[in-house]
Amino acid sequence: MRAFLLALAVCLATALPALSQSSSAAAKNAHGPAQVSSAFHVQGARLRQTLEHLSTFGRNPDGGVTRLGFSAADMAARQYVMGLMRDAGLTVRVDPAGNIFGYRAGTEKLPALLFGSHIDSVPHGGNFDGDVGSLSAIEVIRALNDHKIKTRHPLEVVIWTNEEGFHFRVGVFGSSAAAGTLDSSVLNRRDDQGLTLADWLRKYGQNPADIAKAKIAPGAVAAYVELHIEQGAVLDRAKIPIGVVEGIVGIGWWNCVATGFANHAGTTPMDQRRDALVAASKAVLAVRQAVRAVPGRQVGTVGIMKVEPGAPNIIPGRAEFSVELRDLDAAKVHRIWSDIQKRFAQISKEENVPIECKALDFDEPAKANPLVQQTIRDAARSAGLAYLDMPSGAGHDAQNAARFAPMGMIFVPSRNGISHSPLEFTPWPDVTNGAEVLYRSILLLDQRLNH
Ligand SMILES: [Zn+2]
């Protein structure tokens, strides 16, 4: 298999004449991140027109959208997207979790190459998160039709249901069902309209009792690729058009309580206090110090602090706070947590305030597949586009897809790193660049994968 791949890589230029021709033309034309080569296969203007139309579903006066998963706006947008799929010649089906699949036959009996994203949003979200990857996937199909290209693998565009998960507080809902990791008790959760998630699935034309049938068996998909906006500022600052995602970070959550002694703020001398908030404040700084103490791109955050009793004239007796750590390497997260615990023990001694922490949850990191990553790099290079390897600090449907297929993600820049906001913006040439890299990645994977 390895030898086969190597041979393929060497003869790729002859195996893909259309790609190699356009790659040299694109390389000559590449002057900067916003440059779009005329040798591109996808049509940026056509893609933009569909993205602008999609942004009318759930549009807010401020320009962004509120298109929650399982809502009237989402239902209408899904109809529009399914129409685009049919217009591109795809055979559309919806699975029991509401995930939309658009199928294009291949010339050989192989598992499908799956690519897509989501079209639901957070409340007062933007017009690029999820939408870019979803509609670029359909643009890839249109571009293949334009160039009369048939692939060996069947191709399947996917739009996952309720990725943001604001509605029913269940993120990456559709892809969790596909990965077989969804806790089906969420189907009984009720929203403020009095409807359960199961009710909404029925509105989407599905039988909630069939939810387990949405599971995709490992090996049933040849590879999964998702194009997405970065939602951070790394690419925008570096002026690099393409991010090659190394993986989606693992996230650890802990809940900690500093227990001091609540007492009169006027009569208790400073050297006799057991101030829970002073200890917790030192703990916040200790988290930052521990995360910064080792090289790497790991991040750590204290995002919640609840102080009791919470009065200006009472020394805080109790401070409860969260700790969140993220990194691509799960072992590193655990090492940093050990260091934090040592630092907390020292603070407890200094302040005479015990700090106790409880592990709440740990989301394992999802590594991108090395072959898929290399293919995305090659696709970017062939299009004359600079790229940067980077982790994804945010969660995506791709982390679930990694459970049943080799996974890769392509990032495009988010202006000023703003996302989940009406100000979310990716310059249109960057959107086109991402779609073209997706197009080339799919064709290269079709050549490189033999299963
Ligand atoms: Zn997203």
Residues whose N, C-alpha, C, O or C-beta is under 5 A from the ligand:
A	BS01	ZN	D129 G130
